[in-house]
Amino acid sequence: MSHVPQIKVPATYIRGGTSKGVFFRLQDLPERCQVPGEARDKLFMRVIGSPDPYAAHIDGMGGATSSTSKCVILSRSSVPGHDVDYLYGQVSIDKAFVDWSGNCGNLSTAAGAFAIHAGLVDPARIPQDGTCVVRIWQANIQKTIIAHVPVSNGQVQETGDFELDGVTFPAAEIVLEFIDPSDDAEEGGSMFPTGNLVDDLEVPGIGTLKATMITAGIPTVFVNAEDIGYTGTELREAINTDPAALARFEAIRVAGALRMGLIASPEEALKRQHTPKIAFVAKPKDYVASSGKTIAASEVDLLVRALSMGKLHHAMMGTAAVAIGTAAAVPGTLVNLAAGGGGRTAVRFGHPSGTLRVGAEATQVDGEWTVTKAIMSRSARILMEGWVRVPGDSF
């Protein structure tokens, strides 16, 4: 009996922020995978090792978490004023689909660095030493991201002393600017798609919850921790080992998605697991992070815990951090109130792995809130490069 041999595809495995993924140049993909469609999705699922009923990703590059089940495609930009187009696929762990509905803020950091590594940035724009400003077109959400990537001896500087909670070792700092991050085109022209800073969200089987629903960075539904029986100091194990809790969070997420107009029926949520995110907020309290480090209430403005792909995230998604920073900058949102209320241009929040600071510039024009940009620092590092192999008949 004959078997189809494996093929190899040039790829780079990169950590970006508190996530990691398999990066490809568009021209390196098999021809039928260079365009959106079933072949590309099947290739990425096989690369990651999904769908996996064991939820372990033993036979793939994924790490069996939402933070490590990701693929990225970069190409020279088709949009004037940009260096690269960056397309992100969130691969489901146990189901056969790839979610293209949103961005990964953490891997946006790696996209800037990989653009230089992969020769996709004009060499004339790369200094011998200093900072290379990489202009990224985020193709999933049609937004601009600017990555300030450190360069040493004409190459991306990856090592350094910048520490990021949720990442074990220090690395070089990369500053990200998310320009006009509100996803208003899809949601009808408002950063707050319901028209309200706080809504009464009816959730079947749970009741009515106060909620702030925002489309900045990534569509996100914020609720108060105390309203759902939590303190805001929870770590992953407290949520992810409780099937009933995960079911309640999914019910809240589906209700929010319906209210925000992201889906037309609850059934559609099964194919849109990446967005919206669901997060709960609380006022500052002392807690012990997953590393064992004590986070004092005085170190943070508020506490935030967020779920990604149905599980509590071990730190914080970069795009959700943009949503947090933006919502914190708008007086009256649940995020702003948890942080003490009033006007602010930056916020430091506590998450399961530690703390993170994010800045946002929000203004109100003709009664509508808008955000011009959000800023935060992450880091990125190549873990492995070469080829990834998959069975030739898998896509």
C-alpha positions in Angstrom: 0.0 0.0 0.0 1.5 3.3 -1.0 1.3 6.5 1.1 1.7 10.1 0.2 5.0 11.5 1.6 5.3 14.5 3.7 6.0 17.9 2.2 8.0 20.7 3.8 7.1 24.3 3.9 9.5 27.1 4.9 8.3 28.4 8.3 9.5 30.2 11.4 8.3 29.5 14.9 8.2 32.8 16.9 7.2 33.9 20.4 5.5 37.3 20.3 4.4 38.8 23.6 2.8 36.0 25.6 1.8 34.0 22.5 3.7 32.0 19.9 2.9 30.9 16.4 4.1 29.5 13.1 4.9 32.3 10.7 5.0 31.9 6.9 5.8 34.2 4.0 2.9 34.1 1.5 5.1 33.1 -1.4 6.5 30.1 0.5 3.0 28.5 1.0 1.9 25.8 -1.5 0.3 27.5 -4.4 -3.3 26.4 -3.5 -2.8 27.8 0.0 -1.7 31.2 -1.2 -5.3 32.2 -1.5 -8.0 32.0 1.3 -10.0 28.8 1.4 -10.3 25.2 2.5 -6.8 24.2 1.5 -5.1 27.0 3.5 -7.3 26.2 6.6 -6.5 22.5 6.3 -2.8 23.2 6.0 -2.8 25.3 9.1 -4.8 22.9 11.1 -2.4 20.1 10.2 0.6 22.3 11.0 -0.8 23.0 14.5 -2.1 19.5 15.0 -5.9 20.2 15.1 -8.5 19.1 15.5 -7.2 17.1 18.5 -9.7 15.2 20.7 -7.0 14.7 23.2 -6.4 18.5 23.4 -2.7 18.0 23.5 -1.3 18.8 20.0 1.2 16.0 20.3 1.2 15.6 16.5 1.7 19.3 15.6 3.3 22.6 16.4 0.5 23.9 18.6 0.7 24.0 22.4 -2.9 23.1 23.1 -3.8 26.6 24.4 -5.3 29.5 22.6 -2.0 31.3 23.0 -0.1 28.7 21.1 -2.5 27.6 18.4 -1.8 30.3 15.9 -0.5 30.7 12.3 0.5 33.9 10.6 1.1 34.9 6.9 3.1 37.9 5.9 3.6 39.5 2.5 4.8 42.7 1.0 1.9 45.2 1.6 -0.8 45.8 -1.0 -1.8 49.0 0.9 0.1 52.2 0.2 2.1 53.6 3.2 2.6 50.1 4.7 5.5 47.7 4.6 3.7 44.4 5.1 0.3 42.7 5.1 -0.2 40.6 8.3 -2.9 37.9 8.3 -3.6 35.9 11.4 -5.4 32.6 11.9 -6.5 31.3 15.3 -6.6 27.5 15.0 -9.2 25.8 17.1 -7.8 23.1 19.3 -10.5 20.4 19.2 -12.7 21.5 16.2 -11.9 21.6 12.5 -11.8 25.3 11.8 -9.6 28.4 11.6 -11.0 31.6 12.9 -10.0 34.7 10.8 -12.3 37.1 12.5 -9.8 39.1 14.6 -6.2 40.0 15.3 -3.6 38.8 17.8 -2.0 41.7 19.5 0.8 39.7 20.9 1.8 38.3 17.5 1.6 41.8 16.1 4.9 42.2 17.9 6.4 39.2 16.1 5.0 40.4 12.8 7.1 43.5 12.9 10.2 41.6 13.7 9.5 38.8 11.2 8.9 41.4 8.5 12.6 42.4 8.8 13.9 38.9 9.3 12.0 37.7 6.2 13.3 40.4 3.9 9.9 42.0 3.5 11.0 45.5 4.5 12.9 47.8 2.2 16.6 47.5 3.2 16.9 51.3 2.8 14.5 51.7 5.7 16.5 49.5 8.1 19.2 51.4 10.1 22.5 49.8 10.9 21.8 50.5 14.6 18.7 52.1 16.1 15.0 51.5 15.6 13.2 50.3 12.4 9.6 51.6 12.2 7.7 48.8 10.5 4.3 49.8 9.1 1.9 46.8 9.3 -1.4 46.4 7.6 -3.5 44.1 9.8 -5.5 42.4 7.0 -8.0 40.6 9.3 -9.4 43.8 10.7 -8.2 46.4 8.1 -6.2 48.4 10.6 -2.7 49.9 10.8 -0.1 48.8 13.5 3.2 50.5 13.8 6.0 48.4 15.4 9.2 50.1 16.6 11.7 47.2 16.3 15.2 47.6 17.7 18.0 46.9 15.3 21.7 46.1 16.0 24.3 45.6 13.3 21.5 45.8 10.7 19.6 42.8 12.2 16.7 42.6 14.6 17.9 42.8 18.1 16.1 40.1 20.0 17.9 39.9 23.3 17.6 42.6 26.0 16.5 43.3 29.5 12.8 44.1 28.9 10.7 42.0 31.2 7.2 41.0 30.3 5.0 39.3 32.9 3.8 36.0 31.5 7.2 35.4 29.7 10.0 33.7 31.6 13.0 35.4 30.2 13.8 39.0 29.3 14.2 40.2 25.7 14.4 43.4 23.6 11.5 45.8 23.9 9.3 46.4 20.9 6.8 49.3 21.2 3.5 48.8 19.3 1.1 51.5 18.2 -2.4 50.4 17.3 -3.7 53.2 15.1 -7.4 54.0 15.1 -8.1 50.6 16.7 -11.8 50.9 17.0 -13.5 48.3 14.8 -16.2 50.7 13.8 -16.5 49.8 10.1 -18.1 46.4 11.0 -20.1 47.6 13.9 -21.9 50.5 12.2 -19.8 53.5 13.1 -19.5 53.4 16.9 -16.7 52.2 19.2 -19.6 51.2 21.5 -21.9 49.3 19.1 -24.9 49.4 21.4 -24.6 53.2 21.7 -24.1 52.9 25.5 -21.0 52.9 27.8 -22.8 50.4 30.1 -25.7 48.1 29.1 -28.0 45.7 30.9 -27.1 42.5 29.2 -29.7 39.7 29.5 -28.0 36.3 29.6 -30.2 33.2 29.3 -29.9 31.1 32.4 -27.9 33.7 34.3 -29.9 36.9 34.5 -29.2 40.5 33.7 -25.6 41.8 34.0 -24.1 45.2 33.7 -21.7 45.1 30.7 -19.5 47.4 28.7 -19.2 46.2 25.1 -16.5 47.8 23.0 -14.9 47.3 19.6 -11.3 48.6 20.1 -8.4 46.3 19.5 -10.8 43.4 19.4 -14.6 43.2 20.2 -14.8 42.7 24.0 -17.5 42.2 26.6 -16.6 43.5 30.0 -18.6 42.5 33.2 -17.9 43.2 36.9 -16.2 40.3 38.6 -18.4 40.6 41.7 -21.6 40.3 39.6 -20.6 36.8 38.5 -19.2 35.6 41.8 -15.5 36.4 41.4 -13.0 38.7 43.0 -10.8 39.4 39.9 -7.8 37.7 41.5 -8.5 34.3 40.0 -5.8 32.3 38.2 -6.3 29.9 35.3 -7.0 26.8 37.3 -9.9 28.4 39.2 -11.8 28.9 36.0 -10.5 26.4 33.5 -11.1 23.3 35.8 -14.7 24.4 36.3 -16.9 23.3 33.3 -19.9 25.0 34.7 -18.0 28.3 35.0 -16.7 28.0 31.4 -20.3 27.4 30.2 -21.5 30.5 32.0 -18.8 32.6 30.4 -19.7 31.2 27.0 -23.3 32.2 27.6 -22.2 35.7 28.5 -20.0 35.8 25.4 -22.8 34.7 23.1 -25.3 37.1 24.6 -22.7 39.9 24.1 -22.0 38.9 20.5 -25.7 39.0 19.7 -26.1 42.4 21.3 -23.1 43.8 19.5 -24.4 42.5 16.2 -21.4 40.2 15.6 -23.7 37.2 15.1 -27.3 36.8 14.0 -28.0 33.6 16.0 -26.4 31.8 19.0 -25.4 28.9 16.6 -23.1 31.3 14.7 -20.9 31.7 17.9 -19.5 28.1 17.3 -17.8 29.4 14.2 -16.7 32.7 15.8 -14.8 31.6 18.9 -12.0 34.1 18.6 -14.3 37.1 18.9 -15.7 38.7 21.0 -13.6 38.2 24.0 -15.2 38.1 27.5 -13.4 39.8 30.4 -14.2 40.6 34.0 -12.9 43.5 36.0 -12.5 44.4 39.7 -10.9 47.1 41.8 -7.3 46.6 42.9 -6.6 43.9 45.5 -3.5 42.1 46.6 -3.0 38.7 45.0 -0.3 36.1 44.1 0.4 35.8 40.4 0.9 32.4 38.7 4.7 32.8 39.0 4.4 33.1 42.8 5.1 36.8 42.7 2.9 39.0 45.0 1.1 41.8 43.2 0.1 44.6 45.6 -3.1 46.5 45.2 -1.0 49.7 45.1 0.8 48.5 42.0 -2.2 48.4 39.7 -5.2 50.6 38.8 -7.6 47.6 38.4 -7.7 43.8 37.9 -8.7 42.1 34.7 -9.2 38.5 33.7 -10.0 37.6 30.2 -11.0 34.4 28.3 -9.8 33.4 24.9 -11.2 30.5 22.8 -13.2 29.4 25.8 -10.5 29.3 28.4 -9.1 31.9 30.9 -5.9 33.3 29.4 -2.7 32.8 31.3 -1.8 36.5 31.0 -3.6 39.0 28.7 -4.2 39.0 24.9 -2.6 42.0 23.3 -5.8 43.0 21.5 -7.8 42.7 24.7 -5.2 45.0 26.4 -6.0 47.6 23.7 -9.7 47.2 24.6 -8.9 47.6 28.3 -6.8 50.7 27.8 -9.4 52.3 25.5 -12.3 51.5 27.8 -10.3 52.8 30.8 -9.8 56.1 29.0 -13.6 56.6 28.6 -15.2 57.9 31.8 -18.2 55.8 32.9 -17.3 52.4 31.4 -17.0 49.4 33.8 -13.3 49.3 33.1 -12.9 53.0 33.9 -15.0 52.7 37.1 -13.0 49.7 38.3 -9.9 51.9 37.8 -11.3 54.6 39.9 -13.2 56.7 37.3 -12.3 60.0 35.8 -10.1 60.8 32.7 -6.9 58.9 32.1 -4.5 58.2 29.2 -2.8 55.1 30.6 -3.7 52.2 32.9 -1.8 49.4 34.6 -3.8 46.4 35.3 -3.2 43.1 37.1 -3.7 39.8 35.2 -3.0 36.2 36.2 0.7 36.4 35.3 1.4 39.9 36.7 0.8 43.4 35.4 0.7 45.3 32.1 0.6 49.0 31.2 -1.3 50.2 28.2 -1.9 53.7 27.0 -4.8 55.0 24.9 -5.9 58.4 23.5 -9.7 58.6 23.5 -11.7 61.7 22.6 -15.4 62.5 22.3 -16.6 64.2 19.1 -20.3 65.0 18.6 -21.3 62.7 21.4 -19.3 59.7 19.9 -16.2 58.3 21.6 -13.2 57.5 19.4 -9.7 56.4 20.0 -6.8 57.6 17.9 -4.2 55.1 19.1 -3.3 52.7 21.8 0.3 52.0 22.8 2.0 49.1 24.7 5.3 47.3 24.9 6.0 43.6 24.1 8.9 41.5 22.9 9.5 38.8 20.3 12.0 36.1 19.7 12.6 33.5 17.0 12.5 30.0 18.6 13.1 27.9 15.5 13.3 28.4 11.8 13.5 26.1 8.8 10.7 23.9 7.5 7.5 22.6 8.9 6.4 19.2 7.6 2.9 17.9 6.9 1.5 14.9 5.1 1.1 15.8 1.4 -2.5 14.7 1.3 -3.6 16.7 4.5 -4.7 19.8 2.6 
